[in-house]
Amino acid sequence: MACVFIFLALVFSMAMAADHSPLQDFCVADMNAQVMVNGFACKNPSLVQANDFYFAGLHMMGNTSNALGSRVTPVFVTQLPGLNTLGISMARIDYAPWGINQPHTHPRATEILTVLEGSLEVGFVTSNPENRHITKVLYKGDVFVFPVNLVHYQRNVGKTNAIAIAALSSQNPGVIPIANVIFGSKPDISTDILAKAFQASDDVISAIQIKF
């Protein structure tokens, strides 16, 4: 009987931990709603139009003329309100030759990446204490998955532009660029804390923070 109780408790806790399934056909995000919820409030279904489920522009190349040499064009719930509560989103990533999509995490989503053009070095790092770096070079048509919340990156290792499409398991996956959050936080993290963490001098940390 004790084993049955433990089993039922485990099943119940797993069920409670999962995301709830939608309770209606759709819940188009109402960006102007005053109600604060975990996500976005639903637009009145009678006011929903086809454009609420539509996004145009992924055929257009992103501007990669920046320090990283890449550009992400997101299609998240803020760009496509019909994604609200559906648990999916996507993005186009353009890379100049040797451009990078810098190390970052998605706190709320697993990502699956498909290379459309070019060749990309991709990788992610497992959690502490192993900190294992898993990496591979991808070519046109290849697919790679980045587990939820793990630090990952991409780099164009070809001599021409590269393009990838990413699908994510959340309508609002979030993004945490590692360098930006550490060295560009507002207000700054104290230089002595970062100096000790990175085993570098205060001057080195300050010089990096200025860039952000």
Residue pairs with C-beta under 8 A, 6 or more apart in sequence:
19 87
22 85
22 86
24 42
24 45
25 45
26 45
26 48
26 53
26 82
26 84
26 85
26 86
27 40
27 42
27 43
27 84
27 85
28 42
28 43
28 45
28 48
28 52
28 53
28 81
28 82
28 84
29 39
29 40
29 41
29 42
29 43
29 77
29 78
29 81
29 82
29 83
29 84
30 40
30 41
30 42
30 43
30 44
30 81
31 40
31 78
31 81
33 40
33 41
35 41
39 77
39 84
39 85
39 171
39 172
40 77
40 81
40 84
42 84
43 52
43 81
52 81
52 82
53 80
53 82
54 80
54 82
55 75
55 79
55 80
57 73
58 73
58 75
58 92
58 165
60 73
61 94
61 161
61 163
62 70
62 71
62 72
62 73
62 92
62 93
62 94
63 71
64 70
64 71
64 94
64 95
64 96
64 99
64 161
65 96
68 99
68 100
68 101
68 102
69 95
69 96
69 97
69 98
69 99
69 100
69 156
70 93
70 94
70 95
70 96
70 99
70 100
70 101
70 154
70 156
71 93
71 94
72 91
72 92
72 93
72 101
73 91
73 92
73 93
73 94
74 89
74 91
75 83
75 89
75 90
75 91
75 92
76 83
76 89
76 91
76 171
76 172
76 173
77 83
77 84
77 89
77 171
77 172
78 172
80 89
83 89
83 171
84 171
85 171
86 171
87 169
87 170
87 171
88 167
88 168
88 169
88 170
88 171
89 109
89 167
89 168
89 170
89 171
89 172
89 173
90 165
90 166
90 167
90 168
91 165
91 166
91 168
92 163
92 164
92 165
92 166
93 101
93 113
93 154
93 163
93 164
93 165
93 166
94 161
94 162
94 163
95 101
95 118
95 120
95 154
95 155
95 156
95 161
95 162
95 163
95 164
96 156
96 161
97 156
97 158
97 159
97 160
97 161
98 155
98 156
98 157
99 155
99 156
99 162
100 153
100 154
100 155
100 156
101 153
101 154
101 155
102 153
102 177
102 178
102 179
103 151
103 152
103 153
103 177
103 178
103 179
104 151
104 152
104 153
104 175
104 176
104 177
104 178
105 149
105 150
105 151
105 152
105 175
105 176
105 178
106 146
106 148
106 149
106 168
106 170
106 173
106 174
106 175
106 176
107 148
107 149
107 173
107 174
107 176
108 148
108 170
108 172
108 173
108 174
109 148
109 168
109 169
109 170
109 173
109 174
110 145
110 146
110 147
110 148
110 168
110 169
111 145
111 146
111 152
111 166
111 167
111 168
111 169
111 173
112 143
112 144
112 145
112 146
112 166
112 167
112 168
113 122
113 138
113 143
113 144
113 145
113 146
113 154
113 164
113 165
113 166
114 141
114 142
114 143
114 164
114 165
114 166
114 167
115 138
115 139
115 140
115 141
115 142
115 143
115 162
115 163
115 164
116 140
116 163
116 164
116 165
117 140
117 160
117 161
117 162
117 163
118 140
118 156
118 158
118 160
118 161
118 162
118 163
119 137
119 138
119 139
119 140
119 156
119 157
119 158
119 162
120 137
120 138
120 154
120 155
120 156
120 157
120 162
120 164
121 135
121 136
121 137
121 138
121 154
121 155
121 157
122 135
122 136
122 137
122 138
122 144
122 146
122 152
122 153
122 154
122 155
123 133
123 134
123 135
123 136
123 152
123 153
124 133
124 134
124 146
124 147
124 150
124 151
124 152
124 153
125 131
125 132
125 133
125 134
125 150
125 151
125 152
126 132
126 134
126 150
127 150
136 144
137 157
138 144
146 152
148 169
151 178
154 164
156 162
179 212
180 212
182 189
182 194
183 194
183 205
183 208
183 209
183 211
183 212
184 209
184 212
188 209
191 202
191 205
191 206
191 209
192 202
194 200
194 205
195 201
195 202
195 204
195 205
198 204
198 205
